[in-house]
């Protein structure tokens, strides 16, 4: 197999793993997509993909990182989440990875609820209800972040494909 073909295969694997990483929180999704596209551009001698296209893809990658923090924080803040609820959501996200796809979706919710309960130290019905709203708000924020990152990933693939074909 030719060396250039190997680099293209590596680039494709990076892009595919990156797209998967937009859903799985343990993988740096769009940065991997960008690195894969950079490898493909390099393997092609930067003939099809130039500096302007790479700069545009880089901006979208940075935007994706901002979206990650913004969407989750906005979901949590809209329902009055405490700092402990946000930390709990992050811990729950990583703990959820050990429980498969269900854990990925349930972990952030459980972590945010636990963090909010620890913050308020209230186990009365009002405290549990508020903690549940915080968990739901945090989870909705995370789902919104995933949806936005997926849109950015496919926009990046589209920009790359258009530049490659022209």
N, C-alpha and C positions, 0 to 999 in steps of 0.2 A: 504494500500500500504506500502510496506517495505521501511525503511529509505534509504537504499542504492539505491533503484529504484528512489526515489525522487531526490537524488543527481545526478544520471545519467541523469534524465530529466532536471534538472537545467543546467548541463554541456552541454547537447545537445542544449538547448535554447541559452545559451551563445555563443556556436560555431556558430549557425545559425544567430543570431543577429550580431555576429562579421563579418561573411562573408557578410552580408548585409551592414555592416559598412565600408567595403572596397570600396563600391560604394557611400554610403551616407557620406559626410564629417563630419557630426555632431557626428557620432559614432566612437569611437576608435576601428576600425575593428579588426586588428590582435591582439592587446592586449586582446580584449574580447575572441577571438578564443583561445589564450594561456590560459587565466584564465579558460575557459570552459574545456580545456584539462587537466589542473591542477586539477580541481575539479573532473573530471572523474578518473584521476589517484589516487587521494586521496580516492575517494569513493571505489575504488578497492583495497585499501590498498597498493598501489604502487607495486602490484604483477606483472601486465602486463607491466606497464610503469615505468621505473626506472629513476634514476638521469641522466644518459647519454642521454636518449631520451628527457627528460625535458630540459636539457641544450641545446640540439640541437634546440628544439622548441623555447627556449628563445632567442637564437642567431638569428633565423629567424624573431622573433618578433622585436628585436632591429633593424635588417636590414630593416624591413618594415618601421620603423619610419624614418630611414635615406633616404630611397627611396622616401618617401612622400615629404620631403623637397628638395631633390636633383632634382627630375624630374621636379617639378613645377618651381624651380629656373632656371634650365637649359633651359627649354622652354622659359622662360621670358628673360633670359640673351642673348640667341641666337639672339633675335630680338631687343636688346637694351632697355629693360624695365627699368624704373626708380623704385626707392624704393616705390614711391607713387602708381605705377601701381601694384606692388606686394601686398601692403596693400589693394588696391582697389579690387584685385582678392579675397583676403581672406574675406573682407567685403561682396563682391558680392556672394561668396560661401554661407555664412551664411544667407544672405538676400534671396538668391534663394531657401532656404529650405522652405520658407513660400509660394512658388508658385509651389510646387509639383515637379515632375520629370523634367519638362521643366525648372523650375527655377534652379534646381541643375546643369543643363548643361549650361544654359544661364547666370546665375549669375556671375560666375568667369570671363567670357568674358566681360560682361558689366562693372563689377567692375574694371577690368584691363584697359579697354578703358577710363573709367571716371578718374581713377587715373593718367593715362598717360596724359590725357588732362589737368588735374589740375597741373601736374608737368610742362608741357610745356606752359600752359596757351595760347596755340595757337589754334585757331579755323579755321585757313586757311586750304585749301585742303591738304597741305603737313603734317600739324599737325594731321589732322583727319586720313589721310592714315597711318601715323606712329603709331598712337594710335590703329588703327584697327589691324595692324600687331602685335603690342604688345599684344593686347587682344587675337588674334588667337594663338600666340606663347605660351602665358600663358595657354590657354585652352588646347592646344596640350600637354603641359607638364603635366597638371593635368590628362588628359586622359591616358597618358603613365604611370603616377604614379598609377592610378587605375588598369590598366592592369598588371603592375608588382606586385602590392599588391594581386590581385586575384591569380596570379601564385604562390606567396608565401603562400597564404591561402590554396590552394589545395595541395601544397607540404607539408605543415604542417599536413593537414588531412591525406595525404598518409603516411607520416612518423608515425603518431600516429596509424593509422590502421594497418600498418605492425608490429609495436611494440606490439600492442594489440593482434594480431593474432599469434605471435610467442611465 
